[in-house]
Structure formats: C-alpha cells, structure tokens
Amino acid sequence: MHKWISVKDGLPDTDRCVLAQVSGRPNDRVELVDALQIASYLPEDGWMLEEYPMWIDANPVAWMELPEPYKEES
C-alpha cells in the first residue's frame, strides 16, 4: 500500500504521474478543496495537473505513487 508523502518531505521523480492532494482555483469557475488529482512534477515548471494543464501555480500539499494497473488472473 502506498503512503502519502508531504511535499515538504520530498517530491516525485521528474515526469512521473502521481496522485496529488491540492486546493485552489485552477480557473475562475472552479475551486478545489483537498481534491485528488493525477499530477506530475517538473523542476523547471512545477506541478502539472492532468485535468487542469493550464494551472501554473498549483501547490499540492501531499502526493503518493499510483498503484499498479489491475491485471486479471489467468
């Protein structure tokens, strides 16, 4: 089981998708409160949220690795 990691304690590997908990306003009509979003972190660009790629100042408080994809047993 993956555990939450505070962004104060570390950041994910570059260009790797993770689950991030974020609050804020990605645009004028949307406000997120402790929302769970698929995101990646790039040192030169910061956090990039898949659902809101134009949100340039997203600041998640924590993140965790995504689980492995489901595989049907044979």
C-alpha positions as CSV (number, residue, x, y, z in Angstrom):
1,M,0.0,0.0,0.0
2,H,1.4,3.4,-0.9
3,K,1.5,6.2,1.6
4,W,1.0,9.9,1.4
5,I,4.2,12.0,1.2
6,S,4.2,15.6,2.2
7,V,5.7,17.9,-0.4
8,K,7.8,19.3,2.4
9,D,9.4,15.8,2.8
10,G,10.0,15.1,-0.9
11,L,8.9,15.4,-4.5
12,P,8.2,12.7,-7.0
13,D,10.6,11.7,-9.7
14,T,10.5,14.0,-12.7
15,D,7.8,13.4,-15.3
16,R,6.2,10.6,-13.2
17,C,2.4,10.7,-12.7
18,V,1.3,10.5,-9.1
19,L,-1.9,11.2,-7.1
20,A,-1.7,14.6,-5.5
21,Q,-4.0,16.4,-3.0
22,V,-4.5,20.0,-3.9
23,S,-6.6,23.0,-3.1
24,G,-7.0,26.3,-5.0
25,R,-8.5,27.8,-8.1
26,P,-7.4,26.4,-11.4
27,N,-9.7,28.9,-13.2
28,D,-12.4,31.5,-12.4
29,R,-15.2,28.9,-12.2
30,V,-13.6,26.1,-10.3
31,E,-12.3,25.9,-6.7
32,L,-10.7,22.7,-5.5
33,V,-10.7,21.8,-1.8
34,D,-8.4,18.8,-0.9
35,A,-9.1,17.4,-4.3
36,L,-7.3,14.3,-5.5
37,Q,-5.7,14.9,-8.9
38,I,-3.4,13.0,-11.2
39,A,-0.3,15.2,-11.5
40,S,3.4,15.2,-12.3
41,Y,6.2,17.4,-11.1
42,L,8.8,19.1,-13.3
43,P,11.5,21.2,-11.6
44,E,11.5,23.9,-14.2
45,D,7.7,24.1,-14.5
46,G,6.4,23.0,-11.1
47,W,3.3,20.8,-10.7
48,M,1.2,20.0,-13.7
49,L,-2.3,18.6,-13.1
50,E,-3.7,16.4,-15.9
51,E,-7.2,17.8,-15.5
52,Y,-6.1,21.4,-15.4
53,P,-2.9,21.6,-17.5
54,M,-3.0,25.4,-17.8
55,W,-3.0,25.9,-14.0
56,I,0.5,27.2,-13.5
57,D,0.6,27.8,-9.7
58,A,-0.9,24.5,-8.4
59,N,0.6,23.7,-5.0
60,P,-0.3,20.2,-3.7
61,V,0.2,19.5,-0.1
62,A,0.9,15.8,-0.5
63,W,1.3,13.1,-3.1
64,M,1.5,9.3,-3.4
65,E,2.6,6.8,-6.0
66,L,-0.2,5.4,-8.2
67,P,-1.0,1.7,-7.8
68,E,0.0,-0.9,-10.4
69,P,-2.7,-1.4,-13.1
70,Y,-5.2,-4.2,-12.5
71,K,-4.3,-7.5,-14.1
72,E,-6.9,-10.2,-14.4
73,E,-5.7,-13.5,-13.1
74,S,-5.3,-16.3,-15.6
